[in-house]
């Protein structure tokens, strides 16, 4: 009987546990569509966000990942990272330009071409993927701004560097179009001529696969479609009853989104330099050194993630060094050269003008003015300190008023500067009499009567 009772209790416990975990198991086995949203310029933060979301989708065995986009473009390196992650994802990625009024320009066009299924909401557009250059020497990636003569000049680019950048972009987007069986000719046109299409136009030109009003309509239309995934396999999508879940960016992606803003990185760099200067000027203050070191390292890390021009960074550092020299060795030429070098370096710092990654002229002007003003303040303080009276040592004691405490012939003690001093003088003084310090010799004050009458009294 005891054995039967024990078996019955164990069976009841097993059933209870099964009932407890059954809803969770059912939920895990349900089909999920994870939504990743890129809203704004594409940069290191976007690449980190997409990579983490695709890894999470693979771990949770999601049915699909919806990459919802509304972007003017961004950095070439970040765009290629996202495309590499999409192409290598074991979970199908559906590119979706939404909501109405959104666009996938420049780098967004390349990413949409790389997705397994491309979709757009009504009232959206795609295209303008022409590479641009800054000053004719620094190639940037698709900012979505076509050349003003592109409609009239459809010949080859003007110089070799532009030709290389354009041809590389054309080859890249054509390879993506061929991989996904989409319109490669229009893709090339979007790169060479900055062509754009509306949602319906893109559907008719076979640039995208479908037009969907909302995520629910999107899931309904792609249900049953067969897509090829990484590794050469294929999968039939079952998304009709899939649960849509939004994947929010993690703290690392949020942190990168803040510090990789060129203006924030630039300000962090300047705060770090200011902090170290304050620490060197006042050793032992600790706080300026700690804050400055942290800001400087974060700023350098952010600049390392951005396409910076090291010549510009070098000019900024030279400008700061020249302004520091100006503070200790006043010359107009050195200070003016430092300001010019600093401003030119800040202008050259960022190599490309991708949307959302431009260094603000306002920030440059404010930082340059602040740094120049700081140097001028230090310079003025040093000049005043050099012209002012001595505040320490024997020279600082000359001319101080002292009170005679006791006196015997030519020696005695006086009180001055909050201390009791041994003193001597040529005259005889009475206790309580006010005298003037003429000099100090071996920690003994030489005193005299104040005023012109005591001019000879200080000589021994």
C-alpha positions in Angstrom: 0.0 0.0 0.0 2.8 2.4 0.8 4.3 1.9 -2.6 1.0 2.5 -4.3 0.4 5.7 -2.3 4.0 6.9 -3.2 3.5 6.2 -6.9 0.1 8.0 -6.8 1.6 11.1 -5.2 4.4 11.1 -7.7 2.0 10.8 -10.6 -0.2 13.7 -9.2 3.0 15.9 -8.8 4.1 15.1 -12.3 0.7 16.0 -13.8 0.7 19.2 -11.8 4.1 20.2 -13.1 3.1 19.3 -16.6 0.0 21.6 -16.3 2.2 24.4 -15.0 4.7 24.3 -17.8 2.3 23.5 -20.6 1.3 27.1 -21.3 5.0 28.1 -21.4 5.8 25.3 -23.8 2.9 26.2 -26.0 4.1 29.8 -26.0 7.6 28.8 -26.9 6.4 26.7 -29.7 4.3 29.5 -31.2 5.5 31.3 -34.3 7.2 34.6 -33.6 8.0 37.5 -35.9 10.6 39.8 -34.2 10.6 43.4 -35.4 13.7 45.5 -35.6 13.3 49.2 -36.3 15.9 51.4 -37.9 14.7 55.0 -37.7 17.3 57.5 -38.7 20.9 57.4 -39.9 22.6 54.0 -40.2 25.8 53.8 -38.1 27.7 51.6 -35.6 24.7 51.7 -33.2 22.4 50.4 -35.9 24.8 47.7 -36.9 25.2 46.5 -33.3 21.4 46.6 -32.8 20.7 44.5 -35.9 23.4 42.0 -35.0 22.0 41.4 -31.5 18.5 41.1 -32.8 19.3 38.5 -35.4 21.3 36.5 -32.8 18.3 36.6 -30.5 16.0 35.6 -33.3 18.2 32.6 -34.1 18.3 31.6 -30.4 14.5 31.8 -30.0 14.0 30.1 -33.4 11.8 32.9 -34.6 9.9 32.4 -37.9 11.0 35.7 -39.4 12.7 39.0 -38.5 10.9 42.1 -39.8 13.5 44.9 -40.5 11.4 48.0 -40.4 13.3 51.0 -42.0 13.0 54.7 -42.3 16.4 56.0 -43.1 18.2 58.6 -45.2 21.3 56.5 -45.4 24.4 56.3 -43.3 28.0 55.0 -43.1 29.3 52.5 -45.6 31.0 50.3 -43.0 27.9 50.0 -40.9 25.8 49.3 -43.9 28.1 46.4 -45.0 28.0 45.0 -41.4 24.2 44.9 -41.5 24.1 43.3 -44.9 26.7 40.6 -43.9 24.5 39.8 -40.9 21.4 39.6 -43.0 23.0 37.4 -45.6 24.3 35.0 -42.9 21.1 34.9 -40.8 19.5 31.5 -40.4 16.2 33.3 -39.8 14.6 34.9 -42.9 14.7 38.7 -42.8 11.9 40.7 -44.3 12.8 44.3 -45.2 9.9 46.6 -44.7 9.9 50.4 -45.5 7.3 51.8 -43.2 5.3 53.7 -42.0 3.7 55.7 -44.8 5.9 58.7 -45.5 9.1 56.8 -44.7 11.9 56.2 -47.1 14.9 53.8 -47.6 17.4 56.1 -49.3 21.1 55.5 -49.9 22.4 52.8 -47.6 18.8 51.7 -46.9 18.4 50.8 -50.5 21.3 48.4 -50.3 20.0 46.8 -47.1 16.5 46.3 -48.6 18.0 44.6 -51.6 19.8 42.2 -49.3 16.8 41.1 -47.3 15.0 37.8 -48.2 11.7 39.5 -48.9 11.4 43.3 -49.6 8.2 45.1 -48.8 7.1 48.7 -48.7 4.1 50.5 -47.2 2.0 52.8 -49.4 3.3 56.3 -49.5 7.0 55.3 -49.1 10.0 55.6 -51.5 13.3 54.0 -52.2 16.5 54.9 -54.1 19.0 57.8 -54.4 22.0 55.5 -53.7 24.6 57.6 -55.5 28.0 57.7 -53.7 29.2 61.2 -53.0 32.7 62.7 -52.2 33.8 65.5 -49.9 36.2 67.9 -51.5 36.9 65.4 -54.3 39.2 63.3 -52.2 37.4 61.5 -49.4 34.8 59.0 -50.7 31.7 58.6 -48.6 28.9 56.3 -48.9 25.5 57.0 -50.1 24.2 60.1 -48.6 21.2 60.2 -50.9 22.1 63.6 -52.4 22.5 63.4 -56.1 24.8 65.6 -58.1 22.9 68.6 -59.5 24.1 67.8 -63.0 23.2 64.1 -62.8 20.2 64.5 -65.0 22.2 66.0 -67.8 25.5 64.2 -67.4 25.0 60.4 -67.4 28.5 59.7 -68.6 31.2 58.2 -66.5 32.4 59.9 -63.3 34.8 62.8 -63.7 37.8 61.4 -61.9 39.4 58.0 -61.1 38.5 58.0 -57.4 34.8 58.7 -58.1 34.8 56.0 -60.8 36.2 53.5 -58.3 33.7 54.3 -55.7 30.7 54.3 -58.1 31.7 51.1 -59.8 32.3 49.3 -56.5 28.8 50.4 -55.3 27.2 49.3 -58.6 28.9 45.9 -58.5 27.8 45.5 -54.9 24.1 46.3 -55.4 23.9 44.3 -58.6 25.3 41.3 -56.7 22.6 41.7 -54.1 19.9 42.1 -56.8 21.1 38.9 -58.5 21.1 37.0 -55.2 17.5 37.9 -54.5 16.2 37.9 -58.1 15.4 41.6 -58.2 15.7 44.3 -60.8 19.5 44.8 -61.1 19.3 47.4 -63.9 17.2 49.7 -61.8 19.6 49.1 -58.9 22.5 50.3 -61.0 20.4 53.3 -62.1 19.8 54.2 -58.5 23.5 54.3 -57.9 24.6 56.0 -61.1 21.7 58.5 -61.5 20.3 58.6 -58.0 17.0 57.2 -59.3 14.0 56.8 -56.9 10.8 54.9 -56.9 7.5 55.0 -55.0 6.1 51.8 -53.4 3.9 50.9 -56.4 6.6 51.8 -58.9 9.1 49.6 -57.0 6.6 46.8 -57.1 6.0 47.1 -60.8 9.7 47.4 -61.5 10.3 44.2 -59.5 12.5 46.0 -57.0 10.4 44.8 -54.1 8.2 41.8 -53.6 5.0 43.3 -52.2 3.3 46.4 -50.8 1.8 45.9 -47.3 -0.3 48.4 -45.3 0.8 47.2 -41.9 2.7 44.4 -40.2 -0.5 42.2 -40.0 -1.0 42.6 -43.8 2.7 41.9 -44.3 2.5 38.6 -42.4 -0.6 37.6 -44.2 0.9 38.2 -47.7 4.2 36.4 -47.1 2.6 33.3 -45.5 3.5 30.2 -47.5 6.3 31.9 -49.5 9.6 29.9 -49.9 12.8 31.7 -49.2 16.5 30.6 -49.4 18.4 31.0 -46.1 22.1 30.9 -45.2 23.7 27.5 -45.9 21.8 26.9 -49.2 18.6 25.6 -47.6 15.1 26.8 -48.1 12.2 27.5 -45.8 8.4 27.8 -46.3 7.2 30.7 -44.2 4.2 30.1 -41.9 3.5 33.6 -40.6 -0.3 33.9 -40.8 -0.8 33.6 -37.0 2.6 34.7 -35.9 3.0 36.9 -32.9 4.8 40.1 -33.6 7.3 41.1 -30.9 9.3 44.3 -30.9 13.0 44.0 -30.2 14.3 47.1 -28.4 18.0 48.0 -28.7 20.2 47.0 -25.7 22.2 49.4 -23.6 25.3 49.0 -25.7 23.4 50.0 -28.8 21.9 53.0 -27.0 25.3 54.0 -25.7 26.9 53.7 -29.2 24.0 55.8 -30.6 24.9 58.6 -28.3 28.7 58.6 -28.5 29.0 57.9 -32.2 27.3 61.2 -33.0 30.3 63.2 -34.3 29.3 66.3 -32.3 29.1 64.3 -29.1 32.4 62.5 -29.8 34.0 65.9 -30.6 32.7 67.4 -27.3 33.9 64.4 -25.3 37.4 64.7 -26.8 37.5 68.4 -25.9 36.2 67.8 -22.3 38.9 65.1 -21.9 41.6 67.5 -23.0 40.3 70.3 -20.8 40.2 68.0 -17.8 43.8 66.9 -18.3 45.0 70.5 -18.7 43.2 71.4 -15.4 44.8 68.4 -13.7 48.3 69.4 -14.9 47.8 73.0 -13.8 46.5 71.9 -10.3 48.1 68.6 -9.5 46.2 66.7 -6.9 42.7 68.0 -7.9 41.9 64.4 -9.0 38.4 65.1 -10.3 39.4 66.9 -13.5 42.0 64.2 -14.2 39.5 61.4 -13.7 36.7 63.0 -15.7 39.1 64.1 -18.4 40.7 60.7 -18.8 37.3 58.9 -19.0 35.9 61.5 -21.5 39.0 61.4 -23.6 39.0 57.6 -23.8 35.3 57.4 -24.7 35.8 60.2 -27.3 38.7 58.4 -28.9 36.7 55.1 -28.9 33.8 56.8 -30.6 36.1 58.4 -33.2 37.7 55.0 -33.8 34.2 53.7 -34.9 33.7 56.6 -37.3 35.5 57.3 -40.6 37.8 60.0 -39.4 40.6 61.8 -41.1 43.7 61.4 -39.0 45.3 64.5 -40.6 42.4 66.5 -39.2 42.9 65.0 -35.7 46.6 65.8 -36.0 45.9 69.4 -36.9 43.5 69.7 -33.8 46.2 68.4 -31.5 48.8 70.7 -33.0 46.4 73.6 -32.6 45.9 72.7 -28.9 49.7 72.5 -28.4 50.2 75.9 -30.0 47.6 77.5 -27.8 49.2 75.9 -24.8 52.6 77.4 -25.9 50.8 80.8 -26.3 49.6 80.6 -22.7 53.2 80.3 -21.3 55.1 82.2 -23.9 52.8 85.0 -25.2 53.1 85.7 -28.9 50.2 86.7 -31.2 51.5 84.5 -34.1 51.6 81.2 -32.2 48.1 81.8 -30.7 46.6 82.7 -34.0 48.2 79.7 -35.7 46.8 77.4 -32.9 43.3 78.7 -33.5 43.5 78.3 -37.3 45.0 74.8 -37.0 42.4 73.7 -34.5 39.4 74.9 -36.6 40.8 73.4 -39.8 41.4 70.1 -38.0 37.9 70.1 -36.7 36.5 70.7 -40.2 38.6 67.9 -41.7 38.0 65.5 -38.8 35.0 63.5 -40.3 35.8 62.1 -43.7 32.3 61.8 -45.0 29.0 63.8 -44.8 26.7 60.8 -44.5 23.2 61.8 -43.1 23.4 62.2 -39.4 27.2 62.1 -39.3 28.1 65.7 -40.0 30.1 67.8 -37.6 28.1 70.9 -36.8 29.6 74.3 -37.6 28.0 75.6 -34.5 29.7 73.0 -32.3 33.0 73.7 -33.9 32.6 77.5 -33.4 31.5 77.1 -29.7 34.3 74.7 -28.8 37.0 76.8 -30.6 35.8 80.0 -29.0 35.6 78.3 -25.5 39.1 76.9 -25.9 40.5 80.2 -27.1 38.8 82.1 -24.3 40.2 79.6 -21.8 43.7 80.1 -23.1 43.3 83.9 -23.0 42.1 83.7 -19.4 45.1 81.6 -18.4 47.4 83.9 -20.3 45.9 87.0 -18.6 46.2 85.3 -15.2 49.9 84.5 -15.8 50.6 88.0 -16.9 48.9 89.5 -13.8 50.8 87.1 -11.6 54.1 88.1 -13.2 53.5 91.8 -12.7 51.9 91.6 -9.2 53.8 91.6 -5.9 55.4 88.4 -4.5 53.1 86.4 -2.3 55.6 84.0 -0.7 59.2 84.1 0.5 61.3 87.0 1.8 60.0 89.4 -0.8 56.4 88.8 0.4 57.4 89.9 3.9 58.9 93.3 2.9 56.7 96.2 3.8 54.4 94.3 6.2 53.3 96.0 9.4 54.3 94.3 12.7 53.6 94.9 16.4 56.5 95.0 18.8 55.9 92.4 21.6 59.2 93.0 23.6 62.4 94.8 22.9 65.9 94.9 24.4 68.2 97.5 22.8 68.4 96.3 19.2 66.6 92.9 19.4 63.3 91.6 20.4 60.1 89.9 19.1 57.3 91.2 16.9 54.0 89.8 15.8 53.1 89.9 12.1 51.3 87.8 9.5 49.7 85.8 12.4 53.0 84.6 13.8 55.6 85.6 16.4 59.0 86.5 14.9 62.4 87.3 16.2 63.4 90.8 15.1 66.2 93.3 15.2 66.6 96.9 14.3 68.8 100.0 14.6 66.3 101.8 16.8 64.9 101.2 20.2 61.2 100.3 20.2 58.6 100.1 22.9 56.2 97.1 23.3 53.0 97.8 21.3 54.7 100.1 18.8 53.9 99.5 15.1 57.0 98.9 12.9 57.6 98.0 9.3 59.4 94.9 8.0 62.5 96.0 5.9 63.9 92.6 5.1 64.4 89.1 6.5 67.8 87.5 7.3 68.1 84.0 8.5 64.5 83.9 9.8 65.1 87.1 11.7 63.1 90.2 10.6 64.9 93.5 10.1 62.4 96.1 11.2 62.2 99.9 11.1 59.9 102.7 11.9 57.3 103.1 9.1 57.5 106.0 6.7 60.4 108.1 5.3 61.8 108.7 8.8 62.6 105.0 9.1 64.4 104.9 5.8 67.8 104.6 7.5 66.6 102.6 10.5 66.4 99.4 8.5 70.2 99.4 7.7 72.4 97.5 10.1 
